[in-house]
Amino acid sequence: MSDEKKQLLQQLEPLIEQGNRALIAELLKDRRSSDIAEIVETFDSEESRLIFDSLDKETSAEILEKVDEATRSELFDVLSLQEITSLVSEMDPDDAADVLMELSEEGIAEVVDQLEPEESAKIKKLMQYSEDSAGGIMDPVVISVDENATIAEAINKIRAAELDEDFYSVYVVNKHRLFLGDVRIRLLLINSEDTKISKLIDPDTIYVIADADQEEVRNIFSKNDLIVVPVLDRHHKLIGRITADRIIEVAEEEAAEDLYAMAGTDANELETVSSINAARVRMTWLLPCLIGTGITALVIMLFHKAFSLDSMGLIFTSAIPFVPMVGALSGNAGLQTSAIVISGLATGHLAAERLGQVFMREVKIALVVAICCGIIGAVVCSFLPSLMGNENAATIEFSKHLRIVMAFGISMFSAIMVATTLGLFLPFLFRKIGIDPAISSGPLVTTANDSISATIFMLLTFLLTK
């Protein structure tokens, strides 16, 4: 938070304690709604409610749309459905649909039923689509003209529309409302008024289908430097548009979702301020990890039993401290690979789409990394026990100690190659079966790699020193 906002916050706190709505309104009068939203997020629900009551309805609606989901959830608890309805009526249909999706089904139905019929119909239409699709993020308000119209008729239609948002082109449709292309505003200004719109159509206009995933739409914007793109239904009819400012929000959402998945949590955690619910979300990821680490512990215990039967307890005791090193290094190598692949898949880069090409590149890198880590790790393994005064290392035969070092170096190499392979193939596999590839680099795979690397190291140590 900037110093200016901190100062504003300090000025607001005593006014809120006093409940002085007039001074609160005066203090916030010329502030941007985004700045006020950031301030609102620092207060509890009752204090935020006081700020809402101090502002005009239009500003309050903008703030409700801009605050984070946890704050909005708190506000829903203190605002009545009538008040929510009043604020939603001030929003654009696409923003209203996004906000309403956070209410219960009963709440959504009650709010939508109280809206004006035309506005209600637009919101219902938007809510038919998945919130992560082009249809879910589009603005249904568009300027479209018939292909047989003249420039004069198109300009008159623009004037009559009284839009409160910028637009950059006029979309052209036929009598069945099938999309034909667009005409840039510049062309409307430099041609005579009696020119037919059909002569100015750009037939190569880029468009998206309503069912397209928002990540795909974001990639289309990025690759083609778009400001706006029309949205069509499956029958090629024009139903809305998506602007660049909405795509910026989508990019932030997608990046956050990937980060949550890779960290082993979920974006749903932000929808509530309840510690219990947040802990529940995290535990859905951590419980499988607990099972996985239990499997790793079981592997080590089984090897301990095997070493004990062959009177190799000292070798087991000397080798076991290096198990975390193998697991950590190989796990991080796998995460590096998966991060590169996931980033490429998310941005739609063609190189990341080609498994064979990515495989050859990553295997070469993994070989170099694995050889380096194997050699350096083996050197560390050979000297570290003696430097720490490990009595077990001193009583183990030199040839046995060398075999432990060899097992460590080979297992480090092998575990890194296995982890890299997992980090490479799993994102492609997850994407193939319709699961977010980012999950493949989360705690589940990291835990699986721990079990695999421990098994490789302990097995090689047992076989080479037996």
C-alpha positions as CSV (number, residue, x, y, z in Angstrom):
1,M,0.0,0.0,0.0
2,S,1.4,3.4,-1.0
3,D,2.1,6.2,1.6
4,E,-0.9,8.2,0.2
5,K,-3.2,5.3,0.9
6,K,-1.8,4.7,4.3
7,Q,-2.4,8.3,5.1
8,L,-5.9,8.0,3.9
9,L,-6.4,5.0,6.0
10,Q,-5.2,6.8,9.1
11,Q,-7.7,9.6,8.4
12,L,-10.5,7.2,7.9
13,E,-10.1,5.2,11.1
14,P,-11.2,7.9,13.6
15,L,-14.1,8.9,11.3
16,I,-15.3,5.3,11.2
17,E,-15.1,5.0,14.9
18,Q,-17.2,8.1,15.2
19,G,-19.6,6.8,12.6
20,N,-19.3,10.2,10.7
21,R,-20.7,9.3,7.3
22,A,-20.7,12.9,6.0
23,L,-16.9,13.3,6.6
24,I,-16.2,9.8,5.3
25,A,-18.1,10.7,2.0
26,E,-16.2,14.0,1.8
27,L,-12.8,12.4,2.3
28,L,-13.5,9.7,-0.3
29,K,-15.3,12.0,-2.8
30,D,-12.6,12.4,-5.4
31,R,-10.8,9.0,-4.9
32,R,-10.7,6.2,-7.4
33,S,-13.0,3.3,-6.7
34,S,-10.0,0.9,-7.0
35,D,-8.2,2.9,-4.2
36,I,-11.2,2.8,-2.0
37,A,-11.7,-0.9,-2.6
38,E,-8.1,-1.5,-1.4
39,I,-8.9,0.5,1.7
40,V,-12.2,-1.3,2.3
41,E,-10.3,-4.7,2.3
42,T,-8.4,-3.6,5.5
43,F,-11.6,-3.1,7.6
44,D,-14.0,-5.6,9.0
45,S,-17.5,-6.1,7.6
46,E,-19.3,-3.6,9.8
47,E,-16.7,-0.9,9.2
48,S,-16.8,-1.6,5.4
49,R,-20.6,-1.4,5.6
50,L,-20.3,2.1,7.1
51,I,-18.1,3.2,4.2
52,F,-20.7,1.8,1.7
53,D,-23.5,3.7,3.4
54,S,-21.5,6.9,3.1
55,L,-21.0,6.7,-0.6
56,D,-23.3,7.0,-3.6
57,K,-24.7,3.8,-5.1
58,E,-22.7,3.9,-8.3
59,T,-19.4,4.2,-6.4
60,S,-20.4,1.5,-3.9
61,A,-21.2,-0.8,-6.8
62,E,-17.8,-0.3,-8.3
63,I,-16.2,-1.0,-5.0
64,L,-18.2,-4.2,-4.5
65,E,-17.0,-5.4,-7.9
66,K,-13.3,-4.5,-7.2
67,V,-12.7,-5.9,-3.7
68,D,-11.3,-9.4,-3.3
69,E,-13.6,-12.4,-2.9
70,A,-13.1,-12.8,0.9
71,T,-14.1,-9.1,1.5
72,R,-17.0,-9.4,-0.9
73,S,-18.1,-12.6,1.0
74,E,-18.1,-10.6,4.3
75,L,-20.1,-7.8,2.7
76,F,-22.7,-10.2,1.4
77,D,-23.2,-11.2,5.0
78,V,-24.0,-7.6,6.2
79,L,-25.9,-6.4,3.1
80,S,-29.5,-7.3,2.5
81,L,-30.5,-8.9,-0.8
82,Q,-32.4,-5.7,-1.6
83,E,-29.2,-3.7,-1.1
84,I,-27.2,-6.2,-3.2
85,T,-29.8,-6.0,-5.9
86,S,-29.6,-2.2,-5.9
87,L,-25.8,-2.4,-6.3
88,V,-25.8,-5.1,-8.9
89,S,-28.2,-3.0,-11.0
90,E,-25.5,-0.3,-11.3
91,M,-22.9,-2.8,-12.7
92,D,-22.3,-3.9,-16.3
93,P,-23.9,-7.2,-17.1
94,D,-20.6,-9.1,-17.2
95,D,-19.4,-7.7,-13.9
96,A,-22.9,-8.3,-12.3
97,A,-22.8,-12.0,-13.4
98,D,-19.3,-12.5,-11.9
99,V,-20.4,-11.0,-8.6
100,L,-23.7,-12.9,-8.5
101,M,-21.9,-16.2,-9.1
102,E,-20.5,-15.9,-5.5
103,L,-24.0,-16.0,-4.0
104,S,-26.1,-19.1,-3.2
105,E,-28.5,-20.3,-5.9
106,E,-31.4,-18.9,-3.9
107,G,-29.7,-15.6,-3.5
108,I,-29.0,-15.4,-7.2
109,A,-32.6,-16.2,-8.1
110,E,-33.9,-13.6,-5.7
111,V,-31.6,-10.8,-6.9
112,V,-32.1,-11.5,-10.6
113,D,-35.9,-11.6,-10.3
114,Q,-35.8,-8.1,-8.8
115,L,-33.8,-6.6,-11.7
116,E,-35.3,-4.9,-14.7
117,P,-36.4,-7.6,-17.3
118,E,-33.9,-6.5,-20.0
119,E,-31.0,-6.4,-17.5
120,S,-32.0,-9.7,-15.9
121,A,-32.1,-11.4,-19.3
122,K,-28.6,-10.3,-20.1
123,I,-27.2,-11.5,-16.8
124,K,-29.0,-14.9,-17.1
125,K,-27.6,-15.3,-20.6
126,L,-24.1,-14.7,-19.3
127,M,-24.6,-17.1,-16.4
128,Q,-25.4,-19.9,-18.8
129,Y,-21.7,-20.1,-19.6
130,S,-18.9,-21.3,-17.4
131,E,-17.3,-18.4,-15.5
132,D,-13.9,-19.4,-17.0
133,S,-15.1,-19.4,-20.6
134,A,-15.3,-16.6,-23.2
135,G,-19.0,-16.4,-22.8
136,G,-18.6,-16.0,-19.0
137,I,-16.2,-13.0,-19.3
138,M,-17.7,-11.3,-22.3
139,D,-19.7,-8.0,-22.4
140,P,-23.0,-8.7,-24.2
141,V,-23.4,-5.1,-25.1
142,V,-22.0,-4.6,-28.7
143,I,-22.5,-2.3,-31.6
144,S,-23.5,-4.2,-34.7
145,V,-24.9,-3.1,-38.1
146,D,-26.4,-4.8,-41.1
147,E,-24.1,-5.4,-44.0
148,N,-26.3,-3.3,-46.3
149,A,-26.2,-0.3,-44.0
150,T,-24.3,2.9,-45.0
151,I,-21.8,4.7,-42.9
152,A,-24.4,7.4,-42.0
153,E,-26.7,4.7,-40.7
154,A,-23.9,3.1,-38.7
155,I,-23.0,6.4,-37.1
156,N,-26.6,7.2,-36.2
157,K,-26.8,3.8,-34.6
158,I,-23.7,4.5,-32.5
159,R,-25.1,7.8,-31.4
160,A,-28.4,6.2,-30.4
161,A,-26.7,3.5,-28.4
162,E,-25.3,6.0,-25.8
163,L,-22.6,3.6,-24.7
164,D,-20.7,4.4,-21.6
165,E,-17.6,2.4,-22.6
166,D,-15.0,2.8,-25.3
167,F,-15.3,0.8,-28.4
168,Y,-12.9,0.5,-31.4
169,S,-14.9,-1.1,-34.2
170,V,-18.4,-1.8,-35.5
171,Y,-19.3,-5.4,-36.0
172,V,-21.1,-6.3,-39.2
173,V,-23.8,-9.0,-39.4
174,N,-26.2,-10.3,-42.0
175,K,-30.0,-10.5,-41.7
176,H,-29.6,-13.7,-39.7
177,R,-27.2,-12.0,-37.3
178,L,-24.4,-14.2,-38.5
179,F,-21.0,-12.5,-38.0
180,L,-19.3,-11.2,-41.2
181,G,-16.4,-9.2,-39.8
182,D,-15.7,-5.7,-38.4
183,V,-15.2,-2.2,-39.6
184,R,-12.7,0.0,-37.7
185,I,-13.9,3.4,-36.5
186,R,-11.1,5.1,-38.5
187,L,-12.8,3.9,-41.8
188,L,-16.1,5.4,-40.8
189,L,-14.4,8.8,-40.4
190,I,-12.4,8.8,-43.6
191,N,-15.1,7.5,-46.1
192,S,-18.2,9.3,-47.3
193,E,-21.5,8.8,-45.5
194,D,-23.2,7.0,-48.3
195,T,-20.5,4.3,-48.5
196,K,-21.8,0.8,-47.9
197,I,-20.5,-0.9,-44.8
198,S,-20.1,-4.1,-46.8
199,K,-17.3,-2.5,-48.7
200,L,-15.3,-1.8,-45.6
201,I,-15.6,-5.2,-43.8
202,D,-12.4,-6.9,-42.7
203,P,-13.3,-10.6,-43.4
204,D,-10.2,-11.8,-41.4
205,T,-11.4,-10.4,-38.1
206,I,-10.2,-12.6,-35.2
207,Y,-13.0,-13.9,-33.1
208,V,-13.6,-16.5,-30.3
209,I,-16.3,-19.0,-29.6
210,A,-18.3,-18.6,-26.4
211,D,-17.3,-22.0,-25.1
212,A,-13.5,-21.3,-25.5
213,D,-11.5,-21.3,-22.2
214,Q,-10.5,-17.9,-20.9
215,E,-6.8,-19.0,-21.0
216,E,-7.2,-19.7,-24.7
217,V,-8.7,-16.2,-25.2
218,R,-5.9,-14.6,-23.2
219,N,-3.3,-16.3,-25.5
220,I,-5.2,-15.1,-28.6
221,F,-5.1,-11.5,-27.3
222,S,-1.4,-11.8,-26.5
223,K,-0.3,-13.3,-29.8
224,N,-2.3,-10.9,-31.9
225,D,-1.9,-7.7,-29.9
226,L,-5.7,-7.2,-29.7
227,I,-7.7,-4.6,-27.9
228,V,-11.1,-6.2,-28.3
229,V,-12.4,-9.4,-29.8
230,P,-16.0,-10.4,-30.8
231,V,-17.6,-13.5,-29.2
232,L,-19.7,-15.8,-31.3
233,D,-22.0,-18.7,-30.4
234,R,-21.7,-22.2,-32.0
235,H,-23.9,-21.0,-34.9
236,H,-21.5,-18.1,-35.7
237,K,-23.9,-15.5,-34.3
238,L,-22.5,-12.4,-32.6
239,I,-23.3,-12.4,-28.9
240,G,-20.8,-10.1,-27.2
241,R,-17.2,-8.9,-27.0
242,I,-14.2,-9.1,-24.7
243,T,-11.9,-6.2,-24.1
244,A,-8.2,-6.1,-23.1
245,D,-8.9,-4.8,-19.6
246,R,-11.0,-7.9,-18.9
247,I,-8.1,-10.1,-20.3
248,I,-5.7,-8.4,-17.8
249,E,-8.0,-9.6,-15.0
250,V,-8.1,-13.1,-16.6
251,A,-4.3,-13.2,-16.8
252,E,-4.1,-12.4,-13.1
253,E,-6.7,-15.0,-12.2
254,E,-4.9,-17.7,-14.3
255,A,-1.5,-16.9,-12.8
256,A,-2.9,-17.0,-9.3
257,E,-4.6,-20.3,-9.9
258,D,-1.4,-21.9,-11.2
259,L,0.5,-20.6,-8.2
260,Y,-2.1,-21.9,-5.8
261,A,-2.0,-25.3,-7.5
262,M,1.8,-25.5,-7.5
263,A,1.8,-24.5,-3.8
264,G,-0.8,-27.1,-2.9
265,T,-3.8,-24.9,-2.2
266,D,-6.8,-23.6,-4.1
267,A,-8.2,-20.3,-5.2
268,N,-11.4,-21.2,-3.3
269,E,-9.5,-20.4,-0.1
270,L,-9.9,-16.7,-1.0
271,E,-13.7,-16.9,-1.1
272,T,-13.9,-17.1,2.7
273,V,-12.3,-15.6,5.7
274,S,-13.1,-18.6,7.8
275,S,-9.9,-20.2,9.2
276,I,-11.7,-23.6,9.4
277,N,-12.7,-23.5,5.7
278,A,-9.3,-22.3,4.6
279,A,-7.6,-25.1,6.6
280,R,-10.1,-27.6,5.0
281,V,-9.0,-26.5,1.5
282,R,-5.3,-26.9,2.4
283,M,-5.9,-30.2,4.0
284,T,-7.4,-31.7,0.9
285,W,-3.9,-31.3,-0.6
286,L,-1.9,-32.0,2.5
287,L,-3.6,-35.3,3.4
288,P,-2.4,-37.1,0.2
289,C,1.1,-35.7,1.0
290,L,0.8,-37.2,4.5
291,I,0.0,-40.5,2.9
292,G,2.9,-40.1,0.5
293,T,5.4,-39.3,3.2
294,G,4.1,-42.3,5.1
295,I,4.9,-44.4,2.1
296,T,8.5,-43.0,2.1
297,A,8.8,-43.8,5.8
298,L,7.6,-47.3,5.1
299,V,10.2,-47.7,2.4
300,I,13.0,-46.7,4.7
301,M,11.7,-49.0,7.5
302,L,11.6,-51.9,5.1
303,F,15.2,-51.2,4.0
304,H,16.2,-50.9,7.6
305,K,14.9,-54.4,8.2
306,A,16.7,-55.7,5.2
307,F,20.0,-54.1,6.3
308,S,19.5,-55.5,9.8
309,L,19.1,-59.1,8.5
310,D,22.4,-58.8,6.6
311,S,24.2,-57.3,9.6
312,M,24.6,-54.0,7.7
313,G,23.2,-51.7,10.3
314,L,26.2,-49.4,10.3
315,I,25.9,-48.9,6.5
316,F,22.2,-48.1,6.8
317,T,22.9,-45.6,9.6
318,S,25.7,-44.0,7.6
319,A,23.6,-43.8,4.4
320,I,20.2,-42.6,5.8
321,P,21.2,-38.9,6.4
322,F,21.7,-38.5,2.7
323,V,18.2,-39.6,1.7
324,P,16.7,-36.1,2.1
325,M,19.5,-34.7,-0.1
326,V,18.7,-37.0,-2.9
327,G,15.0,-36.3,-2.6
328,A,15.4,-32.5,-2.3
329,L,17.7,-32.1,-5.3
330,S,15.8,-34.4,-7.6
331,G,12.5,-32.9,-6.6
332,N,13.7,-29.4,-7.3
333,A,15.1,-30.5,-10.7
334,G,11.7,-32.0,-11.5
335,L,9.9,-28.8,-10.4
336,Q,12.2,-26.7,-12.7
337,T,11.2,-28.8,-15.7
338,S,7.5,-28.9,-14.9
339,A,7.5,-25.1,-14.3
340,I,9.0,-24.5,-17.8
341,V,6.5,-26.9,-19.4
342,I,3.5,-25.6,-17.5
343,S,4.4,-22.0,-18.4
344,G,4.7,-22.9,-22.0
345,L,1.3,-24.8,-22.0
346,A,-0.4,-21.9,-20.2
347,T,0.9,-19.3,-22.7
348,G,0.1,-21.5,-25.7
349,H,3.7,-21.5,-27.0
350,L,4.0,-24.0,-29.9
351,A,7.4,-25.3,-28.6
352,A,5.7,-26.4,-25.4
353,E,2.9,-28.1,-27.3
354,R,5.4,-30.4,-29.1
355,L,6.3,-33.2,-26.6
356,G,9.1,-34.6,-28.7
357,Q,10.9,-31.3,-29.0
358,V,10.5,-30.5,-25.3
359,F,11.6,-34.0,-24.4
360,M,14.9,-33.7,-26.3
361,R,15.7,-30.3,-24.9
362,E,14.9,-31.2,-21.3
363,V,16.7,-34.5,-21.4
364,K,19.9,-32.9,-22.5
365,I,19.6,-30.3,-19.7
366,A,18.7,-33.0,-17.2
367,L,21.7,-35.1,-18.2
368,V,24.1,-32.2,-17.5
369,V,22.4,-31.3,-14.2
370,A,22.3,-35.0,-13.1
371,I,26.0,-35.6,-13.9
372,C,27.0,-32.4,-12.1
373,C,24.8,-33.1,-9.0
374,G,25.8,-36.8,-9.0
375,I,29.6,-35.9,-8.9
376,I,29.3,-33.0,-6.5
377,G,26.9,-35.0,-4.2
378,A,29.3,-38.0,-4.2
379,V,32.2,-35.8,-3.2
380,V,30.1,-34.3,-0.4
381,C,29.0,-37.8,0.7
382,S,32.6,-39.0,0.8
383,F,33.9,-36.2,3.1
384,L,30.9,-35.1,5.1
385,P,30.7,-38.1,7.5
386,S,34.4,-37.8,8.5
387,L,34.3,-34.0,8.8
388,M,31.4,-34.4,11.2
389,G,33.2,-37.1,13.2
390,N,30.8,-39.8,12.3
391,E,31.9,-42.9,14.2
392,N,29.9,-45.2,11.9
393,A,31.9,-43.9,8.9
394,A,35.2,-44.6,10.7
395,T,34.3,-48.2,11.4
396,I,33.0,-49.1,7.9
397,E,35.5,-50.6,5.6
398,F,37.0,-48.1,3.1
399,S,35.7,-50.2,0.1
400,K,32.2,-50.2,1.6
401,H,32.3,-46.5,2.2
402,L,33.3,-46.0,-1.5
403,R,30.3,-48.1,-2.5
404,I,28.0,-45.9,-0.4
405,V,29.5,-42.9,-2.2
406,M,29.0,-44.6,-5.6
407,A,25.4,-45.5,-4.7
408,F,24.8,-41.9,-3.7
409,G,26.2,-40.5,-6.9
410,I,24.3,-43.0,-9.2
411,S,21.1,-42.6,-7.3
412,M,21.4,-38.8,-7.4
413,F,21.8,-39.0,-11.2
414,S,18.9,-41.6,-11.5
415,A,16.5,-39.7,-9.2
416,I,17.1,-36.4,-11.1
417,M,16.4,-38.1,-14.4
418,V,13.2,-39.7,-13.0
419,A,12.0,-36.5,-11.5
420,T,12.7,-34.6,-14.8
421,T,10.8,-37.2,-16.7
422,L,7.8,-36.8,-14.3
423,G,8.1,-33.0,-14.5
424,L,8.0,-33.3,-18.3
425,F,5.4,-35.9,-19.0
426,L,2.9,-35.3,-16.2
427,P,1.8,-31.8,-17.3
428,F,1.1,-33.2,-20.8
429,L,-0.8,-36.2,-19.3
430,F,-2.8,-34.0,-16.9
431,R,-3.8,-31.7,-19.7
432,K,-4.8,-34.6,-21.9
433,I,-7.2,-35.9,-19.3
434,G,-8.6,-32.4,-18.5
435,I,-6.8,-31.6,-15.3
436,D,-4.9,-28.4,-14.6
437,P,-1.3,-29.1,-15.5
438,A,-0.1,-26.9,-12.6
439,I,-1.3,-29.6,-10.2
440,S,1.3,-32.0,-11.6
441,S,4.1,-29.9,-10.0
442,G,2.3,-29.6,-6.6
443,P,2.8,-31.6,-3.4
444,L,1.4,-34.8,-4.8
445,V,4.2,-35.3,-7.4
446,T,6.8,-33.9,-5.0
447,T,5.9,-36.5,-2.5
448,A,5.9,-39.3,-5.1
449,N,9.4,-38.2,-6.1
450,D,10.5,-38.5,-2.4
451,S,9.4,-42.1,-2.3
452,I,11.0,-42.9,-5.6
453,S,14.3,-41.2,-4.8
454,A,14.5,-42.9,-1.4
455,T,13.8,-46.3,-2.9
456,I,16.5,-45.8,-5.6
457,F,19.2,-44.7,-3.1
458,M,18.5,-47.3,-0.5
459,L,18.2,-50.1,-3.0
460,L,21.5,-49.2,-4.7
461,T,23.2,-48.9,-1.3
462,F,22.0,-52.3,-0.3
463,L,22.9,-54.0,-3.6
464,L,26.4,-52.4,-3.8
465,T,27.4,-52.9,-0.2
466,K,25.9,-56.4,0.3
